[in-house]
Amino acid sequence: MKQGEQMVFTNDLGEEEVFYVQAVTVLGGVNYILVTETEDLAGDAYILKQSEEAGEEIIFDMVDDEEELDAQADNFEELIAEEEEEEDE
């Protein structure tokens, strides 16, 4: 999965939702992605973490633990700031 990639997720109700990957990171051996409902960072953002992998299907869950969410939000802020700095150079 890459930045800007469109991904389709199936929610708990079995409905498909489209999100756009804004950033990807691995922390402590766990894959995390920052996704939005729009192609840019203007929309609501969600942090998801990979919970399991079954064949070609990868399962991500919303990060809902406050400490983990805060840590990952800070991490993604730094990643995005670094990427923007590189683009400006």
VENPERA-V415633 format. One record per backbone hydrogen bond with DSSP energy under -1.0 kcal/mol. CO is the residue of the C=O (numbers start at 0). NH is the residue of the N-H. E is the energy in kcal/mol with one decimal. If there is no record, write none. Layout:
co=CO nh=NH e=E
co=CO nh=NH e=E
This chain:
co=1 nh=4 e=-2.0
co=4 nh=20 e=-2.7
co=6 nh=18 e=-2.8
co=8 nh=16 e=-3.2
co=10 nh=13 e=-2.1
co=14 nh=10 e=-2.9
co=16 nh=8 e=-3.2
co=18 nh=6 e=-3.2
co=19 nh=35 e=-2.0
co=20 nh=3 e=-4.0
co=22 nh=33 e=-2.6
co=24 nh=31 e=-3.2
co=26 nh=29 e=-1.5
co=29 nh=26 e=-2.4
co=30 nh=49 e=-2.7
co=31 nh=24 e=-2.4
co=32 nh=47 e=-2.7
co=33 nh=21 e=-3.5
co=33 nh=22 e=-1.3
co=34 nh=45 e=-2.8
co=35 nh=19 e=-2.9
co=43 nh=36 e=-1.0
co=45 nh=34 e=-2.8
co=46 nh=62 e=-2.6
co=47 nh=32 e=-2.4
co=48 nh=60 e=-2.7
co=51 nh=58 e=-2.9
co=53 nh=56 e=-2.0
co=56 nh=53 e=-3.2
co=58 nh=50 e=-3.1
co=58 nh=51 e=-1.4
co=60 nh=48 e=-2.7
co=64 nh=68 e=-3.1
co=65 nh=69 e=-2.7
co=66 nh=70 e=-2.4
co=67 nh=71 e=-2.5
co=68 nh=72 e=-2.5
co=69 nh=73 e=-2.2
co=70 nh=74 e=-2.1
co=71 nh=75 e=-2.9
co=72 nh=76 e=-2.3
co=73 nh=77 e=-2.1
co=74 nh=78 e=-2.2
co=75 nh=79 e=-2.7
co=76 nh=80 e=-2.3
co=77 nh=81 e=-2.5
co=78 nh=82 e=-2.3
co=79 nh=83 e=-2.4
co=80 nh=84 e=-2.1
co=81 nh=85 e=-2.2
co=82 nh=86 e=-2.0
co=83 nh=87 e=-1.6
